[in-house]
Amino acid sequence: MEANSRQPVFSGLRMAVVAAAALTLLLCQFPACSAAGAAAACDFPSIFNFGDSNSDTGGLSAAFGQAPPPNGETYFHRPSGRYCDGRLLIDFIAEDLRLPHLSAYLDSVGSNFSHGANFATAGSTIRPQSGYIPIALNVQLVEFSDFLARSQYFRSQGGVFTRLLPREEYFSRALYMFDIGQNDLTAGLKQNMTIGQIKASIPDVMAQFSDAIKKVYAEGGRSFWIHNTGPLGCLIYMMDRFHLEAPEDQHGCLRTLNELAQYFNARLKEAVDSLRTELPLAAITYVDVYSVKYNLITQARQHGFQQPFKACCGHGGKYNFNNSRRCGFKVTVEGKEVVIARSCKDPSVRVSWDGIHFTEAANRWFFEQIADGSYSDPPVRLNAACHRMGHQSMV
């Protein structure tokens, strides 16, 4: 399947959203459905997130030093632990649910975990990989289990802990988010594995992912919001490294890498379908962020964006990206440090922030597309994702 054919895979669902909404009353298995057929809002009191740099709000920065300026310049006006000029998709999700931005579990300074915690760490994978950040999904699960037990012990002690840690019931009523898997694919590519070899590793990756969901379920988690992986072949750092080895599609993205991402997503969708059967009390929403991201990157001008294949913050080359001189890179000139990988003039009209991650403006656009359930299976709104609904069978 060519990269540009991925969006039609979900187009049938998107075109049927209105009809699906009308049938929601028949599909809903909970009494919290209104007479109009739309599921009632869930009132999530907390979010617990697992992932990589796409949703890392400060984990890697807490362990290895802050993402340097100009990261954070747009919204926080200072480095905030995010590899972005401002907010990530996870931040817009929290805001929509009227919750504070998630503090990174690893960040011991200024954190507030009263409404959840973020275990995502940049560079993380589902399956542990040598040479990658040693905080793969299995480690994030250990962190979560430890946090659950210890937070309740310290909260029982009273005092400041009652304000900074979640209530016990917040764990069972929380939204559990997963946005991870991209690095499992790029790890294979960087190790010079063939596409066939990487595909052969994906069943084990899916087995470990499914095991992670089951562990959270065993701890009481019931509402899951799972993002698939984005179009690898449209990411600047992949294009910069592999442009001589992979053919381009009509938009300039690397077709082979996008097909690999599509293969991963198909296996992820199968895993989610199996989990729905195995975990009868779980409400599991699969979100097709691949189609959303591919749409913006390849149709940027139509959506008010510019130069989707040029990093806003970077230095030199066709893509304004140099892997050894990433965003915020400094050189010493006459005894003074000078930033040479600087931000562009207007990040609000750019898609790629640093060649690897997206701008706040792009993240906001992604959120606006997925919040109403148009790219979800089942097609349920974000704030209604606690309800078990009928779901579509998609390839």
N, C-alpha and C positions, 0 to 999 in steps of 0.2 A: 504494500500500500504506500503511495507517495505521501510526502508530508502534507501537501495541501489537501489531501483527501481525508485528513483526520477530523476536521471540523464537521463534515457531513455525517460522521459516525454518530455524533450527538445531535445533529440537526433534527432528526425525527423526534427526539425527546423534546427539544426546544420548541419545535412547531406544535407539539401536543400539550404544552404546558397549560393552556387554557382549558382544554378538554380534561386534562388530568386533574386540574383544580376542581372541576365540576364533579368528578368522580371520587374526590377525596373522602367525602362522607361515607361512601360505601367501602373504601379501602381502609379507613382508619380503624385501628383495633383498640383504641382507647376512648373513653367517654368524653375526653376533653376536646371534642370536635364541635364547632359551632353549627348552627342550622344552615349557615351559608356554605358549609362544606370545607372550611379552612380550619386547620388545626390551631388550637389556642396557643398563645405564646407560652413558652416553657418557664420563663423567669429563672434562667440559670444563675446561681449565686456565685459561680466560680468557673474558671477554665484551667485545665492542666494540659500543657502542650509538650509534644515530643517532636524533635525534628533536627534540622541542620541550619545553615546560615540564612535560609529563606525565612525563618521565624525565630532566629536567635536574638534575644533582646539584651544580651550582655553576658552570656555564659563564657564564651571564648575570651572575651575582653577581661572578665574577672580572673581568669586563669593565666592569661598570657599577655595582658596589657591592653589598654583601650584601643579600639579602632581609631586611628589618628584623625585629626581634622584634615579635610573639611567634612568628614562623616558627621552627620547630625546637624548640619548648618541650617537646613530649611525649617525644621519644626522645633527641635530642642535647643538650637543655637549653641550647641556644644557637642562633643562626642558623647554618645548615649549607649555605647555597647553594640549598636546596630551597624551593619555594613550597608549604609544607605544615607542619603542626605536628610532623611526624616523618618517617617513612620513606615512600618512593614504591614503586610496584609493582616498579620495577627493583631496589630494595634487597632486597625479599623474594625476588626471583628469584635474586639473587647469593647471598643467605644459603642458599637451598635447594640451590644448587649448591656450597655450602661454599667460597665465594669472598668476599673482602673487598668492601665497598661500592666502587663504581667512583669513581675520582677524575675530575673534569672535566678534559678536555684543556687547557682554557684557564686552569686554576688552577695557578699556579706555586708556591704556598705549601702545604707539607705534603702534597703529592700522592705517591702510590705507584702506578705503572703496571705493576707486576710481573705482575698478573693481568688486564690489560685497560685500557681507557680509555673515557671517555664523551664523545662529541662532540655530544650533544644540547644545545641552547641554547634557552632560553625565547623564544617568539615566532617560531621558525623555521618555514619552509614547505618543501614539496618544490620548488615552482617559485618562483624569486626574485620577490619582490613589492616594489614601491616603497612606502616608508613602514613597512616591517617590519624587524625585526632583520636586518642584512645577513649572516646566517650560515645561509643556506638549505642544503638538502641537498647541493648541488654544492660548497659551501665546506666542509662537514663531510667530504666525500669527499677534498678536497684535504688537509685536516688529517690524515685517516687515512693517506693515501698518504705524506705527509711523515713522520708518526710512525713508520710501518713502516720506512722506510729509515733515518731518523736514529737511531731507538732501537737498531737493530742495530749501527750504526757505533759509537755511544757505549758500548754494552754490550761490544763487543769491546775497549774500552779498559780494562776491568776496574774494580776499585775499587767505589765506591758504586753505580755504574750497574748492576752485576750484580744488585743487590738491588732496584732501583727500576724496572727496565725488563723487559719480557717476553722470554722466550727466543724464538728464531726459530720453533721448531715450534709455539709457542702461537698463532700467527696462523692456521695451517691447521687447527688443532684447536679453534679458538674457536667460541663461539656468537655469531653476528652478529644483533643485535636492531634492529628498526625500529619506531618508534612515532611516526609523523609524518603529517600531512595535514589535521588539524583546522583549522590556521590558513590553509590554502589555501581552505577554505570560508568561514571568517569574514572573510578579507580581501575576498572578493567582496561579502559582505553589507555590510561597512563602507564599501565603495566604491559602494554603492547599485546594484549589479548585480542584474538580475532572476534568479530561480531558473533560468530557461532559459539565461541567459548564463553562469551559474556552471557549469551542467551541460555546456555547450558547451566549457568550458575544461578539463574533467576528462580527456578523452583525452590532452591534452598533458601534464597533470600525471602521468598514468600512464606516459606514454612516458619522462618524466624519472625517475620512480621506478624503472622497469624498467632504465633505463640505469645507475642507481646500483647496483642489485643485480649487474648484469653486471660493473661495474667492480670491485666487491669480489670477485666470483668470479674475475676475471682476476688478482687479487692473491693468490689461493689460498684464499679463503673458501669453505667448503662447507656449513656448517650455518646456516640462516636461520630466525629466529623473528619473524614479522611480525604486528603488531597492526593490526586495522582501526580506524576512527575511532568515537568514542563518540556517544551521542545528543545532538546539538547542542541540540535543542529542550528538553532537560531541564536544561541548564546555566544557572545563575542569571544570569550576566552576559548571556547571550543572551535569556533571558526578560525581564530588566529592560529591555533595549533594544528588543525587537521584540514585546512582548506585545500591542500595539495593532494590529499588522500581520499576525499569523499566528494562525489558529484553534488552540484547544487540543484535545488529546485527552481521554479520560475521566479521565486521571491529572493533568491540568494542564500537561503538556508541550506545546510548540509543534509541532503535527503537520507543518507544511510544512518546518520545519528538520530534523526527524527523517527525513522522507522524502528530503531532500537528502543527509543522511548515509548513508542506506541505498543511495541511488543511487551515491554515491562508493564504498561498500563492495562493491557488486556489480561495479563496474568494477575495483576492486582485486583482487577474487577472480579475475576473468578474466585480469588481468595476471599473477597468481601462477601460474595454470594454464599460461599460455603460457611463463613462465619455466621451469617444470618440464620442458617439452619442449626448450627451447633450452639448458638447462644440465643435461646428463644426470648429472653427478656431484654435483649439489646436493641437499641435503635441505631442503626449504622447508616450514615449518609456518605456516599461516594461522590466526590466533587471533581469534575473534569476541568481542572485549571489548565491542562494542556491546551484545550481549544481556546480558552479565554486568552492565554498568553500568545498563542500563535496568531490569533485574530489581531491583537494590538500590534505585534511586531511587524506583521506582513501588511497591515492596513493602517499603519501609524498615521499617515497624513489625513485619512478620512476621519480619524478620531481626534484630530487636533494636536498630534504629536509630530516631532521632526527627528530625522537622522537615527532611526532605530538600530542601525548597525555601527554606531559610533558612541563610544563611552563618553558620558558627560565629564567624569573625573578620571583623567588618565594622562598618558604622555606618549605622543608620537605614533607613527605608523598609520596604516589604512584604517584601523578601527579606533584610533586614539587609545590604544591599549598595549602595554608592555608588561608581561608577566613578572619581570624583575623590577619594575618601577610602577607599582600599583598606586592607586589613589592615596594621596598624602605623602608620597615618596619625597625624601629630602636629599639634597646634596650639600656639601660644604663648599662655600665660595668665599675665599679670603677670610677664613676663620669663622664664617657665619653659616648657619643652616638655612637653606633656601628650599621651599617646596616647589618642585617642578611638575608634579602630577597634581594639577589644580582642578577645581570645579569649573564647569562651563558657566556662562553668564546666566542662563535661565533653565535650571533643572526641571521646572514645571512643564516644559514642553518636550522633555526627553524621556526615552523609554529605559535605556540602560544607564545605571548610575556609574559603575566602575568596570564594566565589561563582564562582570560575573553576576551582579545583583541589580535589582530594579530600583528606579527612583521612587520617591514617595508618590509622585503623581501617577506613575504606572500602578503602584500598589493600590492606590485609591480606586483607580479605574477597574482593576481586577475585582476588588471588593464589590463595587457597584454591580458588576455582572453576575456574581455568584450569590449575592445575599438573598435574592428572591427565589432561589431554587431552580433557576432556568438551566443551570449546568449540573444539576445534582440528580442522583438516583438514590432514593425516590425524589421527585421534584418538590422538595419541602423547603420552606424558608429556613434561614439560619436560626431564627428565634423560635422555630417550632421543631427543631431537630431532636427533641426528646421523645417524639411520637413515632411508634412503629407504623410505617405506612406500606401500602403495596408498592413494589418497585418494578422498574423496567428491566427487561433482559436485553443487555447490550453487548456487542462484540468488543 
